[in-house]
Amino acid sequence: MFQSLTDYVSGSPWTYVYLFFVSALDAVIPIVPSETSVITAGVLSADGDLIFIGVVLAAWAGAVAGDNASYWIGRTAGHRAAERMFRGSKEERLASWEDRLARRGGYFIIIGRFIPGGRTAVTLAAGTLEYPWRRFIFFDVIAGGIWATYATALGFFGGKTFENHPLWAFALAFGVALAITGLVELGRKILERRAAKRD
């Protein structure tokens, strides 16, 4: 169901509205394909069907709006909402994010946006921990901007490289996005192990 949402990415001006909402929804429901949609829109911007900066701004605004919705869910409903969303082994994951946020908040708000499910976990944890909103929004705006620009640029340069083969362009851009996400996650784990050894 959610994967079919990418079918709404086209050369239509309504695509910018769609990108805003899908980017916002992904921060609360991690299975929504926001990266796929933004990369696809980036490919279309390479052909001139969409405006590159428009794609970036729509995805950026949506990402920040969604992150803030998740933050305020955590802030107002606290552990009750978090426990419902992260049952079983995921509860340990949320507790782990809460601990990390307390120690290195800004870093995890930015890096969490690039880890599958991480953006939801870290924003919920920030709200649950009552991490100061002014500090949260500062780092979140940076994170959303980097994420939106990188996803759009991947699609754009993939589209330019394979101008007559948009499917190849998307496949290349999506592959690079997966590789970058994997490297970010690997780097995070290495840093955590080093920090654990120092402790």
C-alpha positions as CSV (number, residue, x, y, z in Angstrom):
1,M,0.0,0.0,0.0
2,F,2.6,2.6,1.1
3,Q,5.0,1.7,-1.8
4,S,2.3,2.6,-4.3
5,L,2.4,6.2,-2.8
6,T,5.4,6.8,-5.1
7,D,3.1,6.6,-8.1
8,Y,1.9,10.1,-7.1
9,V,5.4,11.6,-8.0
10,S,5.0,13.2,-11.4
11,G,5.6,16.5,-13.2
12,S,2.5,18.0,-11.7
13,P,2.7,21.0,-9.3
14,W,0.8,18.9,-6.8
15,T,3.9,16.7,-6.4
16,Y,5.4,19.4,-4.1
17,V,2.3,19.1,-1.8
18,Y,2.6,15.3,-1.9
19,L,6.3,15.5,-1.1
20,F,5.6,17.7,1.9
21,F,3.0,15.2,3.3
22,V,4.9,12.0,2.6
23,S,8.1,13.5,4.2
24,A,6.0,14.5,7.2
25,L,4.2,11.2,7.5
26,D,7.4,9.2,7.3
27,A,8.7,10.8,10.5
28,V,5.7,9.4,12.4
29,I,5.1,6.1,10.4
30,P,8.6,4.9,9.3
31,I,7.3,2.6,6.5
32,V,6.1,5.5,4.3
33,P,8.5,5.8,1.3
34,S,9.7,9.4,1.7
35,E,13.3,8.8,0.4
36,T,12.0,6.9,-2.6
37,S,9.6,9.7,-3.4
38,V,12.1,12.5,-3.0
39,I,14.8,10.6,-5.1
40,T,12.2,10.0,-7.8
41,A,11.2,13.7,-7.8
42,G,15.0,14.5,-8.0
43,V,15.2,12.3,-11.2
44,L,12.2,14.3,-12.6
45,S,13.9,17.6,-11.8
46,A,16.9,16.6,-13.9
47,D,14.5,16.5,-16.9
48,G,12.9,19.8,-16.0
49,D,9.6,18.3,-15.1
50,L,10.0,19.6,-11.5
51,I,12.1,22.4,-10.0
52,F,15.1,21.1,-8.0
53,I,14.8,23.8,-5.3
54,G,11.1,23.2,-5.0
55,V,11.6,19.5,-4.4
56,V,14.2,20.3,-1.7
57,L,12.0,22.8,0.0
58,A,8.9,20.7,0.0
59,A,10.8,17.6,1.4
60,W,12.6,19.8,3.9
61,A,9.5,21.5,5.2
62,G,7.7,18.1,5.4
63,A,10.6,16.5,7.3
64,V,10.7,19.2,9.9
65,A,6.9,19.2,10.3
66,G,6.8,15.5,10.8
67,D,9.8,15.4,13.2
68,N,8.1,18.1,15.3
69,A,4.8,16.1,15.3
70,S,6.7,13.1,16.5
71,Y,8.5,15.2,19.1
72,W,5.3,16.6,20.5
73,I,3.7,13.1,20.6
74,G,6.6,12.1,22.8
75,R,6.4,15.3,24.8
76,T,2.6,15.2,25.5
77,A,2.0,11.4,25.7
78,G,5.4,10.5,27.0
79,H,6.3,6.9,27.7
80,R,2.8,5.6,27.1
81,A,2.8,6.5,23.4
82,A,6.4,5.4,23.0
83,E,5.7,2.0,24.5
84,R,2.7,1.5,22.2
85,M,4.8,2.3,19.1
86,F,7.9,0.4,20.3
87,R,6.6,-2.9,21.8
88,G,8.8,-5.9,22.5
89,S,12.4,-5.7,21.6
90,K,11.8,-2.2,20.1
91,E,11.3,-0.8,23.7
92,E,14.9,-1.5,24.3
93,R,15.8,0.4,21.1
94,L,13.8,3.4,22.4
95,A,15.5,3.3,25.8
96,S,18.8,3.1,24.0
97,W,18.0,6.2,21.9
98,E,16.8,8.1,25.1
99,D,20.2,7.4,26.7
100,R,22.1,8.6,23.6
101,L,20.0,11.7,23.3
102,A,20.7,12.7,26.9
103,R,24.4,12.5,26.2
104,R,24.8,13.7,22.6
105,G,21.5,15.2,21.6
106,G,22.4,17.4,18.5
107,Y,24.5,14.7,16.9
108,F,21.8,12.1,17.2
109,I,19.0,14.4,16.0
110,I,21.0,14.9,12.8
111,I,22.3,11.3,12.3
112,G,19.0,9.8,13.3
113,R,17.4,11.2,10.2
114,F,19.6,9.0,8.0
115,I,19.0,5.7,9.9
116,P,15.9,3.6,9.0
117,G,13.4,4.1,11.9
118,G,16.0,6.3,13.6
119,R,14.2,9.5,12.9
120,T,11.0,8.3,14.6
121,A,12.9,6.9,17.6
122,V,15.1,9.9,18.2
123,T,12.3,12.5,17.8
124,L,9.9,10.5,20.1
125,A,12.8,10.1,22.6
126,A,13.5,13.8,22.4
127,G,9.9,14.6,23.3
128,T,9.7,11.9,26.0
129,L,12.9,13.2,27.6
130,E,11.6,16.8,27.3
131,Y,14.8,17.7,25.4
132,P,14.6,21.5,25.0
133,W,12.5,22.3,21.9
134,R,14.6,25.3,20.9
135,R,17.7,23.1,20.8
136,F,15.7,20.3,19.1
137,I,14.3,22.6,16.3
138,F,17.8,24.0,15.7
139,F,19.3,20.6,15.0
140,D,16.2,19.3,13.3
141,V,16.1,22.1,10.7
142,I,19.8,21.3,9.9
143,A,19.0,17.6,9.7
144,G,15.9,18.1,7.5
145,G,17.8,20.4,5.1
146,I,20.8,18.0,4.7
147,W,18.4,15.0,4.2
148,A,16.2,16.8,1.6
149,T,19.1,18.2,-0.4
150,Y,21.0,14.9,-0.4
151,A,18.0,12.8,-1.5
152,T,17.0,15.3,-4.2
153,A,20.6,15.6,-5.5
154,L,21.0,11.8,-5.7
155,G,17.9,11.7,-8.0
156,F,19.0,14.8,-9.9
157,F,22.5,13.6,-10.7
158,G,21.3,10.1,-11.4
159,G,18.8,11.6,-13.9
160,K,21.6,13.6,-15.5
161,T,23.8,10.6,-15.8
162,F,21.1,8.4,-17.4
163,E,19.2,11.1,-19.1
164,N,17.3,8.7,-21.5
165,H,16.9,5.9,-18.9
166,P,15.0,7.3,-15.8
167,L,14.6,3.8,-14.3
168,W,18.4,3.3,-14.3
169,A,18.8,6.8,-12.8
170,F,16.5,5.9,-10.0
171,A,18.2,2.6,-9.4
172,L,21.6,4.2,-9.2
173,A,20.4,7.0,-6.9
174,F,18.5,4.6,-4.6
175,G,21.5,2.3,-4.4
176,V,23.8,5.2,-3.4
177,A,21.2,6.2,-0.8
178,L,21.2,2.7,0.7
179,A,25.0,2.6,0.7
180,I,25.2,6.0,2.5
181,T,22.6,4.9,5.1
182,G,24.6,1.7,5.7
183,L,27.9,3.6,6.1
184,V,26.2,6.0,8.6
185,E,24.8,3.1,10.6
186,L,28.2,1.4,10.6
187,G,30.0,4.6,11.7
188,R,27.5,5.0,14.5
189,K,28.1,1.5,15.8
190,I,31.9,1.9,15.6
191,L,31.6,5.2,17.6
192,E,29.3,3.6,20.2
193,R,31.7,0.7,20.7
194,R,34.6,3.1,21.2
195,A,32.5,5.2,23.7
196,A,31.6,2.0,25.5
197,K,35.2,1.0,25.8
198,R,36.1,4.4,27.2
199,D,33.3,4.1,29.8
